[in-house]
Amino acid sequence: MINLDMALEPEDAAFRDQVRAFLAEKFTPELRREAERQTGVFANGELTRRWHRILFEQGWVAPSWPKRFGGAEFTATQQYIFSVECAAAGTPALPGMSITMCGPVIMRYGTPEQQQFFLPRILSGEHYWCQGYSEPASGSDLASLRCRAERVGDVYVVNGQKIWTTHAQYANWIFMLVRTSQDGPPQAGISFIVLPMDTPGVTVRPILSMSGEHEVNEVFFDNVEVPVANLIGEENKGWSVAKFLLLNERGGGSPATYAKSHLTQLRRVLASADGGFSDALKRPAFRRKLAEIEIDILAIECAERTAIQAMARGEAVLDDAMASIQKLKTSETLQRIGELGVEAIGQYALVDQGPALFGEPAAAVVGPDRALTPVATYLNMRAFTIFGGSSEVQRNILARTALGL
């Protein structure tokens, strides 16, 4: 793998060493084994809770949050170092719905009372959030959503459906977009509300992926009463809140290190002692595809380094165009990594490993251990170019914002 050596100031080098020491102590072999079996975008609920709690106790669960809200308030360079070291160690990918998405929204649009109530519970992990945006007929065209919230006195009465709701089976809170008015253009009349998942009238039904994994769900709302106090921002102006959240979703974190983490998993497959998977490296076509992926990750990393330097100068860098570029390029690169993983394990790609991954704990792995996850990971990655705004949507955004078309 091509590496970009980053010259660090002494205090940043000391921070890197501190992160490495923390990971060496807290990211135990047991946690590592569990993390290596994860095939979804995020770690499963139980592993998420455990690793979230470890980071919370260290004070590092919210690297970018200001200290006044309980965050670590790392510098841009420290955030990057932390991402790089966690990716190199292979730590579980925590769901972004709480720390990356909902938390910043409440910081920016929430009332002081909402901030005091929600932010500490997000940090501690007491609140596990899911996102209610997409609907059966409103995915990429989110402005067409139809889930209604009618105000009756001091409550909104919500009726409708959300779909592809990641980790709704684990979550105890949901943030969602609802239609509170039919007047004006589609983007008008949308509001951003939050509510507990155990509110009467909320029903969660699982959606199993092609691999047999239960990561997403459909959620139904039948006359669900939500206090008006749970409105975040202004009524009928939730579209601005939604765009702010999606900017964080598409451009948050370090896409390069996330891609590197998946590439590291692929290299572990290729380096495994059994299975003969290293034979794939003897094929020129395979080596070429692997090199092309490394070059693409290097390009993403170069863009990130440029952004870090700009942020150190106090410049704002995460606009619609940059977020779309990160989302577009990273998602497609991740899919190509998944394809190489399937190619590497050869005949074992024909085996259904679902029972061992998602079924009974005692179910046996068919073949070498490293053959367990590549196919399920590949299948899960088919969604990378859809969720958070499809690749087609990202190209439209770039055509409009970067090219002026």
C-alpha positions, 0 to 999 in steps of 0.5 A: 500500500502506498503511504503518505508520510505526514510530518507531525509536530511534537505534540501531535506525535505524542498524541499519536503515541497516546492513541496507539497505547490506548488501542493496544490496551483497550482493543483486546484480542476478543474485541478484534475477533468480533470486529473482524466478523462484522460485514455491515457498514457499522458494527452490530448493536452489542459490539457498538455499545461496548466499544462506544462505552470504552471510548466514552470512558476515555473521553474520545467518543466524540472527537470533533465535538466542542468541549463545552458540549462534552466532546474531545475537541480534537484538532483537525490533525488529531481527528485524522490521526485518531481515524488513521490509528483506529483504522489500522487497528481495525476497531469497530465502525460505530454507527454515525447516527448519534455522534456524527449526525444527530449530535451536531444537529442538536448543537446547531438547531436545538434549544438549550433545554434540548442540548442539555437533555440529549447531548450527554445521553448521546455521549454516554451511549444511553441514547442509541439513535436511528435515522428516519429519512427514506420512505418507500417512494422517497429515497434519493428524492427526499423532498417528496416524503409523505410521512405526516405530522399533524399538530394537535395542541401540544403534540404532533400526530405522526402517520406514515412509514420509513424504510431502510432504517439502519439499526432501528432494532437496536435504537431507543430514539429516532430522528426523522423528517416529517411533512407538517404542511402541504403548502409551497414547494416540496422542500417547504413544509418539512420538519425535523422531530425526535422521539423514543422508539418505544412510543405507542404506535411505532412498529419496527419490521426487519429487512434481511439483506441478500447475505442474510444480515439484519442491518436495516428495517422498515418503521411504521407510525400509526397515530404516534403522538410526539410532543411539540417540544421534540421539534428540532429547529423551526416548524416547516423549515426542516429541510435546512436541518436535513441538508446540514445533517446530510453534509455531515453524513456524506463528508464526515470522518475520514473516508480514506482511512475507512477505505484503508481499513477495508483494504487491510481486511482484504490484505489479511485474506490474501496473507492467510496461511490456509486457503491459497488465497495469496495465489490471487496476487500471482495474476497480473489482472488482480495485481493491477486492480489492487494497484488501481484501488491503492492509487484511488485511496491515495487520491482521497487521502491527498484531498483529505490532507489538503482539507486538514491544512485548510482547516488548520488555517481556519478555513471552512472546507466541507461544502456540498461539492467536497462532501459529494466527491468524498461520498462518490469516490469512497463508495465506489472504491469500497465496492471494488475492494469488496469485489477483489475480496470475492475474487480472492477466495475463489471457490469459497465464494460459492458457499453460504456462510450466513449460518456462521455469520448471522445464525447459530453461534455454534454454526461451523465456518466452511473452509478457512476462517478468512473465507467467512466474511468476503461475500457478505461484505461484498453484498452489503457494499452494493448499498454504498452507492445508494444510501446517503444519496446515490452516486447519480445524486452526487454527480448531479450535485457536482454538476450543479455546484462545481461545474455550474451546469 
